[in-house]
Amino acid sequence: MSLTYQNPEDSQHRKTSQDTDTFQGRFVELVPFDEIVWFVEFESQEPGLTGEMRITWSLADVEEGTDVNALCDGVSEGIRHEDNEAGCRPSLQKLAALLE
């Protein structure tokens, strides 16, 4: 999968090229109504931006609907925690907007 940024300010730490993050991914666990676990690996010429990252999406019933959380383990050493969190936030926001 490739994520292409029309606005360069949307991703300040591109991993693959000037305007693109490309990665390979595979789902390793699907627990209906509870959890999705997958591994991703970004394509990059920079060693600090490579390696396999595990992303766990947890779903929990709450009064208002469903609480969704994403936990990233094994984030590449060249990616700051704050940048990874900022990169995940739009995915959760877009999911919420889609379902509202």
Helices and strands as residue ranges (DSSP letters): E 2-4, G 8-10, E 20-31, E 35-42, G 47-49, E 52-62, E 65-73, H 81-99
